[in-house]
Amino acid sequence: MAVEPDAAHRIDIVANRHRVRVIHGGITVADTLHAVTLRETGYPDVFYFPRADVNMARLERSTRTSHCPYKGEASYYHLRTEDGRVDDAAWSYEAPLDEASAIKGYLAFYGSRVDRIDQTS
């Protein structure tokens, strides 16, 4: 059964003017001045990184997918580290719905699966 989108549910995607980094195991996995911040009703803000600013050699495509009625189909990525693999540490909407088209080609990371996600001036 499909979930009907809620008219009160909002997604706002705004350019992030700060430096944002993902660090795990002492390694910088992503470092950008061109992140976007996705603000979604009922959820904490999420930083999305352009792929050009992510060390894609450390990511391995997962078989996991999920569906969001507001953003579309998500694909997941494992993070390869010197200490092993961190399962489904990042995700991407490679063909997002129109309302979320600004995150196409971007990746987000679970703060709970990496050591740090920093936003600095």
C-alpha positions as MATLAB code, in Angstrom:
seq = 'MAVEPDAAHRIDIVANRHRVRVIHGGITVADTLHAVTLRETGYPDVFYFPRADVNMARLERSTRTSHCPYKGEASYYHLRTEDGRVDDAAWSYEAPLDEASAIKGYLAFYGSRVDRIDQTS';
ca = [
       0.000    0.000    0.000;
       1.452    3.367   -1.036;
       1.905    6.097    1.542;
       0.095    9.291    0.623;
       2.200   12.429    1.030;
       1.028   14.731    3.822;
       0.302   18.333    2.804;
       1.791   19.578    6.113;
       5.079   17.766    5.421;
       7.796   20.065    4.110;
      11.165   19.547    2.521;
      13.435   22.554    2.141;
      16.851   22.245    0.531;
      19.191   25.186    1.005;
      22.780   25.889    0.004;
      25.126   25.441    2.946;
      27.735   28.211    3.041;
      29.983   26.437    5.566;
      32.738   23.849    5.286;
      31.242   20.421    6.010;
      33.326   17.272    6.504;
      32.794   13.586    7.245;
      35.625   11.994    9.228;
      35.896    8.328   10.152;
      38.868    6.478   11.603;
      40.979    9.610   11.262;
      40.313    9.728    7.496;
      38.409   12.560    5.822;
      35.800   10.838    3.682;
      34.060   14.005    2.459;
      35.090   17.658    2.577;
      33.107   20.393    0.850;
      32.213   24.039    0.706;
      29.261   23.125   -1.544;
      26.982   21.011    0.658;
      23.241   21.472    0.745;
      21.191   21.127    3.907;
      17.919   19.246    3.678;
      15.326   20.236    6.276;
      12.409   17.841    6.510;
       9.398   18.003    8.802;
       9.957   15.778   11.847;
      13.632   15.000   11.143;
      16.997   16.571   12.016;
      18.760   18.537    9.266;
      20.841   16.400    6.890;
      23.950   17.549    5.011;
      24.217   16.329    1.419;
      27.659   16.315   -0.215;
      28.383   16.646   -3.932;
      29.994   13.427   -5.168;
      32.994   15.402   -6.442;
      33.815   16.216   -2.795;
      33.430   12.643   -1.496;
      36.186   10.021   -1.608;
      34.094    7.657   -3.740;
      36.926    5.078   -3.764;
      36.021    4.396   -0.108;
      32.357    3.717   -0.911;
      30.935    0.424   -2.104;
      27.391    0.159   -3.474;
      25.051   -1.740   -1.140;
      22.106   -3.846   -2.244;
      19.880   -1.960    0.212;
      17.292    0.484   -1.100;
      14.402    2.296    0.515;
      11.527    4.490   -0.593;
      10.526    7.903    0.722;
       7.197    9.285   -0.518;
       8.742   12.782   -0.520;
      12.208   12.162   -1.965;
      11.965    8.901   -3.943;
      14.157    5.787   -4.034;
      17.346    5.821   -1.961;
      20.454    3.779   -2.742;
      22.947    2.967    0.006;
      26.724    2.702    0.231;
      29.071    0.878    2.574;
      32.145    2.766    3.788;
      35.416    0.852    3.384;
      37.937    1.593    6.136;
      41.231    0.201    7.344;
      39.284   -1.466   10.179;
      36.665   -3.063    7.927;
      33.400   -2.113    6.323;
      30.772    0.190    7.815;
      27.503   -1.082    6.377;
      25.111    1.369    4.734;
      26.978    4.429    6.038;
      25.782    6.718    3.234;
      22.829    7.105    0.935;
      21.857    8.905   -2.232;
      18.717    9.729   -4.183;
      19.986    9.212   -7.698;
      16.652   10.007   -9.358;
      14.816   12.029   -6.683;
      11.256   13.224   -6.991;
      10.820   16.765   -8.333;
      10.451   18.278   -4.839;
      13.905   16.940   -3.913;
      15.662   17.368   -7.268;
      18.336   19.594   -5.662;
      19.914   16.527   -3.972;
      20.428   14.603   -7.216;
      24.096   13.620   -7.450;
      24.658   14.222   -3.726;
      25.397   11.804   -0.864;
      24.478   11.960    2.818;
      26.052   10.083    5.727;
      24.552    8.662    8.909;
      26.074   10.554   11.832;
      25.653    7.398   13.915;
      27.803    5.325   11.521;
      30.780    7.664   11.111;
      32.948    9.260   13.791;
      32.100   12.875   12.968;
      30.212   15.130   10.632;
      31.574   18.645   11.194;
      30.225   21.963   10.030;
      32.648   24.868   10.486;
      32.917   28.431    9.317;
];
